[in-house]
C-alpha cells in the first residue's frame, strides 16, 4: 500500500513537472493571468462541488443547453467538466467562447465575465498540445483582452496567434487594432524656451534600446542630426531659434513590443523665439557681506524686469523659516499676503537689463544701492519679466536672502547645543556675537555671547523642551548690524554613509577594555587593562569595577571586582587552563576586535 502511495505521489509530481515545463516553453506569458488561472481553477472546483456524472454525459448536457440557447446553464456544465478534467484544453477554450454568448445583466457582471473569459483562454493556451490549438486559444484571448480594453496584451496574443497560423478574420482584427492602439506616433512638441531648442516625438510604446535611429529620421539640410531617445520619446537636438525645419519619420522605426512604425510621417517644425522670462541662479539665501554685493538675475528677451523686495522681521521669522514657504517660489497671491500679514515691502521698481535675442543675460541687482542698511530678518525678492509675451500668472521668480558675514554651525549632544560662529569671508572665529535660542512658539529661550573661539553652549535643559518650547531656530547678531539665523528643525547633515558617524555617545561611564595581544595558547596568561572614563574623556576614579569574562560560547568564565589603580585604570591577569582546546583558547581571548584588541562598554549607574 505504501508503495502504491509513493508511486502515485511520484506520478503526480512528474505530471506537475511536465505541465510546468510545457507552460515554460510557451511564448505568451503574463504573471497576472497565471495568478488568475490558479484562482479560477480553484473557484470552478468549489462551484462544481461533487460531480456524479461522467464527462460524456456532461458534454451531452452542455450541447443540449446550447441548442436551446441556455448559455448560462451550458457554462455551468463546462465548469463541471473543467473541475473533473482540468487538463482538457478544448473544454477551457469552449468555456471562454461561451462567455461571449452571455448577455450580462450589468457592467459589473460584464467585467467579471470578460475577466473569466481571458483567464479561461489563457489556461487553454497553456495546456494546448499543438500549435493549431494554441493559435485558437490566443485568438480568443486577444478578443477577451480587447473587450477589457487591455490593448497591449490583446495585440501580443493576436500577433502570436497569427505567427502560429494565418487566419483572415484574426488578421483583420489585428490590423485594425494595431492601427488604433498599437505602436504609433502620438504627438510632438517643440521645446522653444530652452537655450538649446529641440523637437521631440512621443510614441505609444517604449522605443527599442541601444538602437541607431538615424536611418528612421531625416532632417532636411542635415545628414547627421543629433538624436536622443528616452523611454517613449525621440528628440532631435541642435535646432536654432527662429528657423523652420522639415523632419521626416520613416516607417519601420522599432519599439520594444516587436512592432514598428506602420507608416512614415512628415513634419514642418518652426522653432519660435524664447518667451520673455526671468529666473534667479540658485536657492542659496546667504549673500556675502564682502565682495560682490549684487544678486544675479538671469533674463531672456526682456529689456526690463519688475522687482519687489519684502522684509520679514526678526521677531516674525520663526513661522516663515519653519513653514513651507521658506526658499520656495511664491505666487502673486502669496506675495500679497506676505506684504499684508508677515512682512513689509521695502523696495519696488524696475531693473533695466541688456537684451541679446534668445540668449541668457545675467544682471546683478544692487542690494546696497536699493535697500541701504539691512535690518535683522530675511528679505524676499521677486522678479517678473516685462513686455509682450511674458507670462504674468503662476509662480514668480523668487529669491530669499540675507546679507551676512556670519556663518552658524550647530551640534546637538547630551550636554546641549553647541554653536560656533565664524566669518564667512575669513573663516575666523567671531567673538562677542550675540546668539539667541528661539523656541517653536517664538519665545527666546536663552541668549549667550560667543567666546574667543566663537563658541557658545546652550545647556541640555534648554534643548529638551517639547511642543512650543522645543528649540527651533538660532539667530546671531554681530557688529555693523550683521545678522544670520539657522533653523534647528531642518534636516541635519547626514555623514554616516562616509564612515564618520562615530560611536554612540555614552550616557554614563565608559570603559575601554583591551588585552596586550589577540591570540593565546594554553598555559599562557591574558593581561587585561580597563580604563574608565566619563562622557568628556575624564578619568572616573574611586569605586570598584566588576569585570565579567565570558567564554566563546557565552558562558561566564570569571567575574572579578577591581579597585581603582590610578587614573581610572584597572588591570587583571587571567591564566588560561591548559585543558581548554586550542580553538577555544585562540578566541577565549576574550577580546578580539577589528582595528585593535579591545572594546568599549557603556556603564550606567
BELGI-V512638 format. One record per backbone hydrogen bond with DSSP energy under -1.0 kcal/mol. CO is the residue of the C=O (numbers start at 1). NH is the residue of the N-H. Records with the same first field share a line. If there is no record, write none. Layout:
# BELGI-V512638
CO = NH ; NH
This chain:
# BELGI-V512638
1 = 5
2 = 6
3 = 7
4 = 8
5 = 9
6 = 10
7 = 11
8 = 12
9 = 13
10 = 14
11 = 15
12 = 16
13 = 17
14 = 18
15 = 19
16 = 20
17 = 21
18 = 22
19 = 23
20 = 24
23 = 26
30 = 34
31 = 35
32 = 36
33 = 37
34 = 38
35 = 39
36 = 40
37 = 41
38 = 42
39 = 43
40 = 44
41 = 45
42 = 46
43 = 47
44 = 48
45 = 49
54 = 58
55 = 59
56 = 60
57 = 61
58 = 62
59 = 63
60 = 64
61 = 65
62 = 66
63 = 67
64 = 68
65 = 70
66 = 69
69 = 71
70 = 74
71 = 75
72 = 76
73 = 77
74 = 78
75 = 79
76 = 80
77 = 81
78 = 82
79 = 83
80 = 84
81 = 85
85 = 88
87 = 89
88 = 92
89 = 93
90 = 94
91 = 95
92 = 96
93 = 97
94 = 98
95 = 99
98 = 101
99 = 102
106 = 110
107 = 111
108 = 112
109 = 113
110 = 114
111 = 115
112 = 116
113 = 117
114 = 118
115 = 119
116 = 120
117 = 121
118 = 122
119 = 123
120 = 124
121 = 125
122 = 126
123 = 127
125 = 128
130 = 134
131 = 135
132 = 136
133 = 137
134 = 138
135 = 139
136 = 140
137 = 141
138 = 142
139 = 143
140 = 144
141 = 145
142 = 146
143 = 147
144 = 148
145 = 150
146 = 149
149 = 151
150 = 154
151 = 155
152 = 156
153 = 157
154 = 158
155 = 159
156 = 160
157 = 161
158 = 162
159 = 163
160 = 164
161 = 165
167 = 171
168 = 172
169 = 173
170 = 174
171 = 175
172 = 176
173 = 177
174 = 178
175 = 179
176 = 180
177 = 181
178 = 182
184 = 204
187 = 202
189 = 200
190 = 192
197 = 239
198 = 191
199 = 236
200 = 189
201 = 234
202 = 186 ; 187
206 = 256
213 = 216
214 = 217
216 = 250
218 = 248
219 = 222
226 = 237
228 = 235
230 = 233
231 = 207
232 = 203
233 = 230
234 = 201
235 = 228
236 = 199
240 = 243
243 = 271
245 = 269
246 = 220
247 = 267
248 = 218
249 = 265
253 = 261
254 = 208
261 = 252
265 = 249
267 = 247
269 = 245
271 = 242
277 = 300
279 = 298
285 = 402
287 = 404
295 = 365
297 = 363
298 = 279
299 = 361
300 = 277
303 = 353
304 = 386
305 = 351
306 = 384
307 = 349
308 = 382
309 = 346 ; 347
310 = 380
311 = 344
312 = 378
313 = 316
314 = 317
317 = 321
318 = 322
319 = 323
325 = 328
330 = 396
331 = 335
332 = 336
333 = 337
334 = 338
335 = 339
336 = 340
337 = 341
338 = 343
344 = 311
347 = 309
349 = 307
351 = 305
356 = 359
361 = 299
363 = 297
365 = 295 ; 367
366 = 370
367 = 371
368 = 372
378 = 312
379 = 401
380 = 310
381 = 399
382 = 308
383 = 397
384 = 306
387 = 390
397 = 383
399 = 381
401 = 379
402 = 287
405 = 424
407 = 422
409 = 420
411 = 418
413 = 416
416 = 413
417 = 458
418 = 411
419 = 456
420 = 409
421 = 430
422 = 407
423 = 427
428 = 423
433 = 450
434 = 477
435 = 448
436 = 475
437 = 445 ; 446
438 = 472 ; 473
439 = 442
443 = 439
446 = 437
448 = 435
450 = 432
451 = 454
454 = 421
455 = 451
456 = 419
458 = 417
459 = 463
466 = 469
467 = 470
468 = 441
470 = 440
472 = 488
473 = 438
474 = 486
475 = 436
476 = 484
477 = 434
479 = 482
482 = 478
484 = 476
486 = 474
495 = 498 ; 500
496 = 499
509 = 603
510 = 533
511 = 601
512 = 531
513 = 599
514 = 529
521 = 524
524 = 576
526 = 574
528 = 572
529 = 514
530 = 570
531 = 512
532 = 540
533 = 510
534 = 537
538 = 534
545 = 562
547 = 560
549 = 557 ; 558
551 = 554
555 = 551
558 = 549
560 = 547
562 = 545
566 = 569
568 = 532
569 = 565
570 = 530
572 = 528
574 = 526
577 = 580
581 = 585
582 = 586
584 = 588
587 = 590
589 = 591
593 = 596
596 = 598
597 = 515
599 = 513
601 = 511
